[in-house]
């Protein structure tokens, strides 16, 4: 099942790191089958329109093009995203 996905990933990826492979799998398997369906059901259950802005294809292409060593700088999860929204969204 994964072989065709892996071949497509290796043919098209800018960087074939393990991190990008895991992200690619999430985008192709976990999001549509599980997470997006749950968001859709929960929002429809309360008559709410939900948007998923980080899944815009331009944002995904930009994120997948960032080198893995920048994404994991200092072992901090979501390092680039946190730096991008610094001063706009309060820190937890």
ChimeraX commands (.cxc) that place a marker at each C-alpha (Angstrom):
marker #1 position 0.00,0.00,0.00 radius 0.5
marker #1 position 2.76,2.44,0.86 radius 0.5
marker #1 position 5.09,1.64,-2.05 radius 0.5
marker #1 position 3.23,3.83,-4.62 radius 0.5
marker #1 position 3.09,6.69,-2.11 radius 0.5
marker #1 position 6.79,6.33,-1.31 radius 0.5
marker #1 position 7.72,6.29,-5.01 radius 0.5
marker #1 position 5.62,9.39,-5.68 radius 0.5
marker #1 position 7.15,11.12,-2.65 radius 0.5
marker #1 position 10.72,10.33,-3.70 radius 0.5
marker #1 position 10.05,11.46,-7.27 radius 0.5
marker #1 position 8.54,14.82,-6.31 radius 0.5
marker #1 position 9.96,15.78,-2.90 radius 0.5
marker #1 position 12.49,18.61,-2.62 radius 0.5
marker #1 position 13.98,16.84,0.38 radius 0.5
marker #1 position 13.38,13.17,1.12 radius 0.5
marker #1 position 14.02,13.41,4.87 radius 0.5
marker #1 position 12.21,11.19,7.35 radius 0.5
marker #1 position 10.38,14.26,8.66 radius 0.5
marker #1 position 9.05,15.17,5.21 radius 0.5
marker #1 position 8.08,11.54,4.57 radius 0.5
marker #1 position 6.05,11.47,7.80 radius 0.5
marker #1 position 4.40,14.79,6.89 radius 0.5
marker #1 position 3.63,13.47,3.41 radius 0.5
marker #1 position 2.00,10.36,4.89 radius 0.5
marker #1 position -0.09,12.46,7.25 radius 0.5
marker #1 position -1.25,14.68,4.38 radius 0.5
marker #1 position -2.17,11.71,2.20 radius 0.5
marker #1 position -3.53,9.20,4.69 radius 0.5
marker #1 position -4.30,10.51,8.16 radius 0.5
marker #1 position -5.78,13.91,7.36 radius 0.5
marker #1 position -8.43,12.92,4.82 radius 0.5
marker #1 position -9.40,9.63,6.47 radius 0.5
marker #1 position -9.46,10.77,10.07 radius 0.5
marker #1 position -8.77,14.33,11.11 radius 0.5
marker #1 position -10.61,16.34,8.45 radius 0.5
marker #1 position -13.63,14.05,8.71 radius 0.5
marker #1 position -13.76,14.61,12.48 radius 0.5
marker #1 position -13.52,18.39,12.13 radius 0.5
marker #1 position -16.27,18.31,9.52 radius 0.5
marker #1 position -18.61,16.17,11.65 radius 0.5
marker #1 position -18.04,18.16,14.83 radius 0.5
marker #1 position -18.52,21.53,13.15 radius 0.5
marker #1 position -21.65,20.41,11.28 radius 0.5
marker #1 position -23.04,19.05,14.55 radius 0.5
marker #1 position -23.18,22.57,15.96 radius 0.5
marker #1 position -23.96,24.38,12.66 radius 0.5
marker #1 position -20.47,25.86,12.48 radius 0.5
marker #1 position -18.47,26.53,9.32 radius 0.5
marker #1 position -14.89,25.35,9.88 radius 0.5
marker #1 position -11.85,26.26,7.78 radius 0.5
marker #1 position -8.44,24.64,7.66 radius 0.5
marker #1 position -6.14,27.48,6.53 radius 0.5
marker #1 position -2.85,25.61,6.92 radius 0.5
marker #1 position -3.96,23.13,4.26 radius 0.5
marker #1 position -3.97,25.68,1.47 radius 0.5
marker #1 position -1.75,24.11,-1.19 radius 0.5
marker #1 position 0.60,27.11,-1.22 radius 0.5
marker #1 position 1.15,26.88,2.54 radius 0.5
marker #1 position 1.71,23.10,2.33 radius 0.5
marker #1 position 4.20,23.52,-0.54 radius 0.5
marker #1 position 6.07,26.19,1.41 radius 0.5
marker #1 position 6.16,24.07,4.57 radius 0.5
marker #1 position 7.32,20.95,2.72 radius 0.5
marker #1 position 10.10,23.01,1.10 radius 0.5
marker #1 position 11.61,24.12,4.42 radius 0.5
marker #1 position 14.69,22.03,5.27 radius 0.5
marker #1 position 14.19,19.54,8.10 radius 0.5
marker #1 position 17.02,20.99,10.19 radius 0.5
marker #1 position 15.16,24.34,10.32 radius 0.5
marker #1 position 11.89,22.69,11.29 radius 0.5
marker #1 position 13.50,20.92,14.25 radius 0.5
marker #1 position 15.89,23.63,15.34 radius 0.5
marker #1 position 16.85,23.05,18.95 radius 0.5
marker #1 position 14.40,20.13,19.18 radius 0.5
marker #1 position 11.48,22.58,19.43 radius 0.5
marker #1 position 8.31,21.30,17.80 radius 0.5
marker #1 position 6.74,23.64,15.21 radius 0.5
marker #1 position 9.77,25.96,15.46 radius 0.5
marker #1 position 9.16,27.78,12.15 radius 0.5
marker #1 position 5.44,28.26,12.81 radius 0.5
marker #1 position 6.09,29.64,16.29 radius 0.5
marker #1 position 8.64,32.11,14.92 radius 0.5
marker #1 position 6.28,33.15,12.13 radius 0.5
marker #1 position 3.46,34.07,14.51 radius 0.5
marker #1 position 5.61,35.56,17.27 radius 0.5
marker #1 position 4.03,38.85,18.35 radius 0.5
marker #1 position 0.76,38.02,16.59 radius 0.5
marker #1 position -0.46,35.08,18.68 radius 0.5
marker #1 position 0.32,35.02,22.42 radius 0.5
marker #1 position 2.60,32.25,23.69 radius 0.5
marker #1 position 1.04,29.64,25.95 radius 0.5
marker link #1:1,2 radius 0.2
marker link #1:2,3 radius 0.2
marker link #1:3,4 radius 0.2
marker link #1:4,5 radius 0.2
marker link #1:5,6 radius 0.2
marker link #1:6,7 radius 0.2
marker link #1:7,8 radius 0.2
marker link #1:8,9 radius 0.2
marker link #1:9,10 radius 0.2
marker link #1:10,11 radius 0.2
marker link #1:11,12 radius 0.2
marker link #1:12,13 radius 0.2
marker link #1:13,14 radius 0.2
marker link #1:14,15 radius 0.2
marker link #1:15,16 radius 0.2
marker link #1:16,17 radius 0.2
marker link #1:17,18 radius 0.2
marker link #1:18,19 radius 0.2
marker link #1:19,20 radius 0.2
marker link #1:20,21 radius 0.2
marker link #1:21,22 radius 0.2
marker link #1:22,23 radius 0.2
marker link #1:23,24 radius 0.2
marker link #1:24,25 radius 0.2
marker link #1:25,26 radius 0.2
marker link #1:26,27 radius 0.2
marker link #1:27,28 radius 0.2
marker link #1:28,29 radius 0.2
marker link #1:29,30 radius 0.2
marker link #1:30,31 radius 0.2
marker link #1:31,32 radius 0.2
marker link #1:32,33 radius 0.2
marker link #1:33,34 radius 0.2
marker link #1:34,35 radius 0.2
marker link #1:35,36 radius 0.2
marker link #1:36,37 radius 0.2
marker link #1:37,38 radius 0.2
marker link #1:38,39 radius 0.2
marker link #1:39,40 radius 0.2
marker link #1:40,41 radius 0.2
marker link #1:41,42 radius 0.2
marker link #1:42,43 radius 0.2
marker link #1:43,44 radius 0.2
marker link #1:44,45 radius 0.2
marker link #1:45,46 radius 0.2
marker link #1:46,47 radius 0.2
marker link #1:47,48 radius 0.2
marker link #1:48,49 radius 0.2
marker link #1:49,50 radius 0.2
marker link #1:50,51 radius 0.2
marker link #1:51,52 radius 0.2
marker link #1:52,53 radius 0.2
marker link #1:53,54 radius 0.2
marker link #1:54,55 radius 0.2
marker link #1:55,56 radius 0.2
marker link #1:56,57 radius 0.2
marker link #1:57,58 radius 0.2
marker link #1:58,59 radius 0.2
marker link #1:59,60 radius 0.2
marker link #1:60,61 radius 0.2
marker link #1:61,62 radius 0.2
marker link #1:62,63 radius 0.2
marker link #1:63,64 radius 0.2
marker link #1:64,65 radius 0.2
marker link #1:65,66 radius 0.2
marker link #1:66,67 radius 0.2
marker link #1:67,68 radius 0.2
marker link #1:68,69 radius 0.2
marker link #1:69,70 radius 0.2
marker link #1:70,71 radius 0.2
marker link #1:71,72 radius 0.2
marker link #1:72,73 radius 0.2
marker link #1:73,74 radius 0.2
marker link #1:74,75 radius 0.2
marker link #1:75,76 radius 0.2
marker link #1:76,77 radius 0.2
marker link #1:77,78 radius 0.2
marker link #1:78,79 radius 0.2
marker link #1:79,80 radius 0.2
marker link #1:80,81 radius 0.2
marker link #1:81,82 radius 0.2
marker link #1:82,83 radius 0.2
marker link #1:83,84 radius 0.2
marker link #1:84,85 radius 0.2
marker link #1:85,86 radius 0.2
marker link #1:86,87 radius 0.2
marker link #1:87,88 radius 0.2
marker link #1:88,89 radius 0.2
marker link #1:89,90 radius 0.2
marker link #1:90,91 radius 0.2
marker link #1:91,92 radius 0.2
view
